[in-house]
Amino acid sequence: MPAYIIAEVTVTNEAQMLQYREWSSRAMQEHGAEVLVRGGRVEPLEGDWLPQRVVVLKFANIDAARAYYDSETYTQARRVREGAGTIRMFAVEGV
């Protein structure tokens, strides 16, 4: 069953976040992530939630999503990202 990582990103340091994106892109390639959403316009439909940036990644299964997150490359991406913004992220099984 496929799984998705969904992240809401708020950027406070664009230059530093660019370095994070380089590392996270490497991790995505290493772990076979399919990028479904990476930025783009957000159009609120209900409620007062207006994320600045949304990312949706597709993986073969929840274990592959966890392997991406726990990988050495993505761990380095998280280190590089420290102080560059905030991310709320979760993995969910899909269809």
C-alpha positions in Angstrom: 0.0 0.0 0.0 1.5 3.4 -0.9 2.3 5.9 1.7 2.7 9.7 1.7 4.7 12.1 3.6 2.9 15.4 4.0 4.7 18.5 5.2 3.7 22.1 6.0 6.7 24.4 5.7 7.2 27.9 7.0 10.4 29.5 5.7 12.3 32.1 7.8 15.7 31.9 6.1 15.4 31.3 2.3 19.2 30.9 1.7 19.5 28.2 4.4 16.3 26.5 3.2 17.8 26.2 -0.3 20.6 24.1 1.2 18.0 22.0 3.0 16.2 21.4 -0.3 19.4 20.2 -1.9 19.9 17.6 0.8 16.2 16.6 1.0 16.2 16.2 -2.8 19.1 13.8 -2.6 17.3 11.8 0.0 14.2 11.7 -2.1 16.2 10.3 -5.1 17.9 7.7 -2.9 14.6 6.5 -1.5 12.5 6.5 -4.6 10.1 9.3 -3.5 7.7 10.6 -6.1 7.2 14.3 -5.6 3.5 15.1 -5.9 3.4 18.6 -4.5 6.4 20.8 -3.7 5.2 24.4 -3.2 2.6 26.0 -5.4 -0.4 28.1 -4.7 -2.4 27.1 -1.6 -6.2 27.8 -1.9 -8.0 27.6 1.4 -11.4 25.8 1.2 -12.5 25.4 4.8 -11.2 26.7 8.1 -8.5 29.3 8.8 -5.5 27.2 8.0 -3.3 28.8 5.3 0.1 27.0 5.0 2.9 28.9 3.4 4.3 25.9 1.6 3.1 22.3 1.3 5.1 19.2 0.2 3.6 15.8 -0.6 5.8 12.8 -1.3 4.7 9.3 -2.4 6.5 6.2 -1.3 6.0 2.5 -2.1 4.8 1.9 1.5 5.0 3.3 5.1 8.3 1.5 5.7 9.9 3.2 2.7 8.6 6.6 3.9 10.1 5.9 7.4 13.4 4.8 5.8 13.6 8.1 3.9 13.0 10.1 7.1 15.5 8.1 9.1 18.1 8.0 6.4 21.6 9.5 6.9 21.0 11.9 4.0 17.7 13.2 5.3 19.2 13.5 8.8 21.8 15.8 7.3 19.0 17.7 5.6 17.3 18.3 8.9 20.6 19.5 10.5 21.1 22.0 7.6 17.5 23.2 8.0 17.8 24.0 11.8 16.8 27.7 12.2 15.7 28.1 8.6 12.0 27.6 9.3 9.5 25.2 10.8 8.1 22.0 9.4 5.1 19.9 10.5 5.3 16.5 8.9 3.6 13.2 9.0 3.4 9.9 7.1 0.1 8.3 6.2 -0.9 5.2 4.3 -3.0 5.8 1.2 -4.6 4.0 -1.7 
